[in-house]
């Protein structure tokens, strides 16, 4: 059997919200593919269509036009919807919206229970997921007593216990403090590198986007930029025209270039910025 290279494929995918006087085309004939094991940052201003696109990826929404194919299965086919939702898990902005158990381990076990597998396997999955995320010591705690960062980690563990191929983070770090954000991103990066789980991170934090292999920017329902972070953020004017910002490192180099001190601003890390600056000193 030939291995499936692309976990998600969209072909002329359109989604129209009909629950208003004037129907809104939130996603407008998007075509793209996401490879197994990629780490994607999905960016766009509020109302750009990025969250709608993500919900199309895991069948929370179905296309008004075109197709979404997940692991070779078309989301329009009713028999594929549950399979797709199992394989593409989503972690939302507010972790309280995903918590349903009275203890952490009950919450993590809820998803596998709905798969109809044996109780022993459910427990094994829940324990392993909590251990992989580094919060096994919290398994008997009440979720509502946890910090925001801990709750989001429970959300990751709940998705992980479903054995997903892809995890979508929909503004999942926006309610966290800097430490909680850093811990969650470190955990997600490890899942991507060690477990080869595909990550799609919808975020307004440009430094988060720099962790990705690939940055996709959507504006007015269309993909307008798609490439490696260092290349995408190099075009500062274009990013700002879309109402977005650039990483602080890139901003610093851009200002230095405006003053005529340097010629290159293709850097997104401190080490890369140092290399650009040292070029002019030497």
C-alpha positions in Angstrom: 0.0 0.0 0.0 1.4 3.4 -1.0 2.1 5.8 1.9 0.0 8.9 1.9 2.4 11.9 1.8 -0.1 14.7 2.3 -2.2 14.5 5.4 -4.5 17.3 4.3 -5.4 18.5 0.8 -7.8 21.3 -0.1 -9.0 21.7 -3.7 -10.8 24.9 -4.6 -12.3 24.8 -1.1 -14.9 27.4 -0.3 -17.0 28.0 2.8 -20.0 30.4 2.9 -21.7 31.4 6.1 -25.4 31.5 5.4 -26.6 32.6 8.9 -26.9 36.3 8.0 -28.8 38.6 5.7 -25.8 38.7 3.4 -24.0 35.3 3.0 -20.3 35.7 3.8 -17.6 33.8 1.9 -15.2 33.0 4.7 -12.9 30.7 2.7 -12.6 31.5 -1.0 -11.4 28.7 -3.4 -8.4 27.7 -1.3 -6.1 25.0 -2.8 -3.2 23.7 -0.7 -1.5 20.6 0.7 0.0 19.9 4.1 2.5 17.1 4.4 2.7 14.5 7.1 4.9 15.7 9.9 4.9 19.4 8.9 4.7 22.2 11.4 2.5 24.9 10.0 1.8 28.4 11.3 -1.5 29.7 10.0 -1.7 33.5 10.2 -4.2 36.2 9.4 -6.0 39.2 10.9 -9.4 38.7 12.7 -12.0 37.6 10.2 -9.5 36.5 7.6 -10.9 33.0 7.5 -8.1 31.1 9.1 -10.2 29.5 11.9 -12.9 28.6 9.4 -10.3 26.9 7.2 -9.0 24.9 10.2 -12.5 23.7 11.0 -12.8 22.5 7.5 -9.6 20.5 8.0 -11.2 18.4 10.8 -14.8 18.3 9.5 -16.3 20.6 12.1 -17.4 22.4 9.0 -18.0 20.9 5.5 -17.1 22.8 2.3 -19.7 24.8 0.5 -17.7 24.1 -2.6 -14.6 22.2 -3.6 -13.1 19.4 -1.5 -11.1 18.7 1.7 -9.2 15.4 1.7 -7.7 14.1 4.9 -5.5 11.0 4.8 -7.1 10.2 1.5 -10.7 10.5 2.7 -13.1 13.2 1.4 -14.8 15.1 4.3 -18.0 15.4 2.3 -18.6 11.6 2.7 -20.6 11.1 5.9 -18.8 7.9 6.7 -15.5 9.7 6.8 -16.4 12.5 9.3 -15.8 10.6 12.5 -12.5 9.2 11.2 -11.3 12.6 10.2 -12.2 14.2 13.6 -10.3 11.3 15.3 -7.2 11.9 13.1 -7.2 15.7 13.2 -7.7 16.9 16.8 -8.3 20.6 17.7 -7.3 22.5 20.8 -9.3 25.7 21.2 -8.5 29.1 22.6 -10.3 28.6 26.0 -9.3 25.3 27.6 -12.4 25.4 29.8 -14.6 24.8 26.7 -13.0 21.3 26.3 -13.0 20.1 29.9 -15.8 17.7 30.8 -14.3 15.3 33.4 -14.3 15.6 37.1 -10.6 14.6 37.2 -7.8 15.1 34.7 -7.6 11.4 33.8 -11.3 11.1 33.3 -11.1 14.1 30.9 -8.3 12.6 28.9 -10.0 9.2 28.7 -13.3 10.6 27.4 -12.2 10.7 23.7 -10.9 7.1 23.6 -14.1 5.9 25.4 -16.1 7.2 22.4 -14.0 5.1 20.1 -15.5 2.0 21.7 -12.2 0.4 22.6 -11.5 -1.8 25.7 -11.3 -0.2 29.1 -7.7 -1.4 29.6 -6.7 0.2 26.4 -8.5 3.5 27.4 -6.6 3.6 30.6 -3.3 2.9 28.9 -3.9 5.6 26.3 -4.8 8.2 29.0 -1.8 7.4 31.2 0.6 7.5 28.2 -0.8 10.8 26.9 -0.5 12.4 30.3 3.0 11.1 30.7 4.0 12.2 27.2 2.8 15.7 28.0 4.5 15.7 31.4 1.5 16.1 33.6 0.9 12.5 34.9 1.2 13.8 38.4 -2.0 15.8 37.9 -4.1 12.8 36.9 -6.3 12.8 40.0 -6.6 16.6 40.2 -9.9 18.5 39.3 -9.4 20.2 36.0 -11.0 23.5 37.1 -8.3 23.8 39.9 -5.5 23.9 37.4 -3.7 26.9 35.9 -4.4 28.0 32.3 -1.2 26.4 31.1 -2.0 23.1 32.8 -5.5 23.1 31.4 -4.2 23.6 27.9 -1.8 20.7 28.5 -4.7 18.6 29.5 -6.4 19.6 26.2 -3.3 18.4 24.3 -3.3 15.1 26.2 -7.0 14.6 25.5 -6.3 15.0 21.8 -3.2 12.9 22.0 -5.1 10.0 23.6 -7.1 9.8 20.4 -3.9 8.9 18.5 -4.2 11.8 16.0 -2.1 12.3 13.0 -2.5 16.1 13.2 -3.2 18.6 16.0 -4.7 22.0 15.2 -4.1 24.8 17.8 -6.7 27.5 17.4 -5.2 30.5 19.3 -4.5 28.0 22.0 -1.8 30.1 23.7 -3.6 33.5 23.6 -4.9 33.1 27.2 -1.6 31.9 28.7 1.1 33.8 30.5 4.6 33.8 28.9 5.8 30.8 30.9 2.6 28.8 30.2 2.9 29.7 26.5 6.6 28.6 26.4 5.9 25.3 28.1 3.0 24.4 25.8 4.9 25.3 22.7 7.9 23.2 23.8 5.5 20.3 24.4 3.9 20.6 21.0 7.3 21.0 19.2 8.4 17.7 20.9 5.3 16.0 19.6 6.1 17.2 16.1 9.7 16.2 16.2 9.6 12.9 18.2 6.1 11.6 17.3 6.0 13.1 13.8 2.5 14.6 14.5 1.5 17.3 12.1 1.0 20.7 13.8 -1.1 23.5 12.6 -0.9 26.5 14.9 -3.3 29.4 14.4 -1.7 32.4 16.2 -1.3 36.1 16.4 2.1 35.7 18.0 4.8 36.1 15.3 7.5 34.5 17.5 5.4 31.4 17.6 5.2 31.4 13.8 9.0 31.3 13.7 8.9 27.8 15.3 7.1 26.5 12.2 8.5 24.8 9.1 6.1 26.8 7.0 4.0 29.9 7.4 0.7 30.3 5.5 -1.1 33.7 5.6 -4.8 33.9 4.7 -6.5 37.2 3.9 -10.2 37.7 3.0 -10.5 33.9 2.7 -7.6 33.5 0.2 -4.1 32.3 0.8 -1.8 35.2 0.0 1.6 33.9 1.3 3.0 30.5 1.8 6.6 29.7 2.5 9.4 29.3 5.1 9.2 31.8 8.0 12.4 33.6 7.2 11.2 34.3 3.6 7.7 35.2 4.5 8.7 37.7 7.2 11.4 39.2 5.0 8.7 41.1 3.2 7.8 43.5 6.0 5.7 45.9 3.9 3.5 43.1 2.6 3.0 41.7 6.1 2.0 45.1 7.5 -0.4 45.8 4.6 -2.4 42.8 5.8 -2.6 44.2 9.3 -0.1 41.8 10.8 3.3 42.3 12.5 6.7 40.7 12.1 9.0 39.1 14.7 10.9 41.6 16.9 14.2 40.4 15.5 13.0 41.1 11.9 11.6 44.5 13.0 15.0 45.5 14.4 16.9 44.5 11.2 14.2 46.3 9.1 14.9 49.5 11.0 18.6 49.1 10.6 18.1 48.6 6.9 16.0 51.8 6.7 18.9 53.7 8.2 21.3 52.2 5.6 23.3 50.2 8.1 22.6 46.7 6.7 21.3 45.2 3.4 19.8 41.9 4.5 17.0 41.3 7.0 16.4 37.6 6.4 16.6 36.6 10.0 14.0 35.4 12.6 16.3 34.3 15.5 18.7 36.3 17.7 21.6 34.2 16.4 20.7 35.0 12.8 20.3 38.7 13.6 23.7 38.7 15.2 25.2 37.3 12.0 23.6 40.1 9.9 24.9 42.8 12.3 28.4 41.3 12.6 28.6 41.5 8.8 28.7 45.3 8.9 31.1 45.4 11.9 33.6 43.2 10.2 
